[in-house]
Amino acid sequence: MAVVQVALLVVQLAGMAWLTGAVTGVFGGEWWAPGLLITAGGVGGPILAWGCRLAARGPARGHGAETERRLRGAAAGCGRARVLEPVVAELLRYREVRTQFVIAAGEAQT
């Protein structure tokens, strides 16, 4: 794409040189031909940028969706490992202690 941008710049510069030469009388010919080159070079740049943006949009969306899926999976795994599993383990220990307490309290009352 950079080559096309440089080519558009060269077209614009050639048109400007030709128009300057036509106005000063160095080059002959009509003024509209170099004006057409300047316009083509000036309009070609935004059209090229729009086309490149349009062409890159599809792959960028796919890459973004894949990256988001991987990040969500990693975050879920980290949340499970650092939050849910320790809470479940603590609740199991709490249940075990409660069971032992009921047993100990029941034996002490009888």
N, C-alpha and C positions, 0 to 999 in steps of 0.2 A: 504494500500500500504506500509505503514511503516513496517508492519509485514513481508511482502515479501522481503523488502530491508534488514531487519535484518536477515532473513533466508538466503538470498544470501551472506551476510557477514559471517554468521556462516559456510556456505558451503566453502567459500574461506579460512577462517581461519583453518577449519578442513583439507582442502586439503594442505595448507601450512605446518601444523603440520605433516601430514602424509608424505609429500614429504621430509621434514627435517628429519624425523625419518627414511625414506627409504634411504636417502643419507648417514646418519651417521651409519646406520646398526641397529638401534633400532627396526624398523619395517621391516618386510619382504614384498616382493611383488614387482611388477613392478612400475616403475616411472611414467608411463603414466596415471595410475588411479588417483593419487592425482593431476597430471597436468590437467587432465580432470575436476576435481572438481574446481580447481583454475580458469580455463578458463570459465567454466560454470558460476561461481559466478561473474567473471569479465564482461562477455558478457551479463549476465542476467540483470545487472543494467541499462545499456543504453537501452536495449530492453524494460525493464519495464518503464523507463522514456518516451520513444517514444510512447508506448501504452497508457500511462496515458495522455500524451499531446494530442494524437489523440482522446481519449475518451472525453476529456474536451473541445475540440475545438467547437463541435456543440452547446452544451448548452451555452458556453461563447459567441458565435456569436449571439444567440437568445437574451441573456440577454443584450448584447451591443446594439443590434438594438432597443430593447424595451426602454432602457435607453435613447438612442439618440432621439427616437420619443418623449418621455416625455419631454426631455430638449428642443427640438425644439418647442414643443407646449407651454411650459412655457415661452420661450424667445419670441415667437410670441405674446403671451398674454401680456407680460410685455411691449413689443414694442408698441402694440396697445394702452395699457392703459397710458403709459408715454410719447408717442411721437405722434402717429396718432390722438388720440382723442383730446388732447389739440390743435393740429394744426387745426383740423377740427373746433373745437369750436372757435378758434381765427379767422379763415377765415369767419365763420358765423357772428361773431361780426363785422368784417371788412366790410362785405357785407351790414350789417344793417346800419353801420355808413355811408357808401357811399350812400346808399339809402336815409338816412336822410339828408345828405349833398346836394344831388341833389334836394331834396324837398326844403330845406332851400335856396339853391342858386337860384332855379327857382322862389321862392316866392319873393326873394329880387330883382330880375331883373325886375319883372313885376310891 
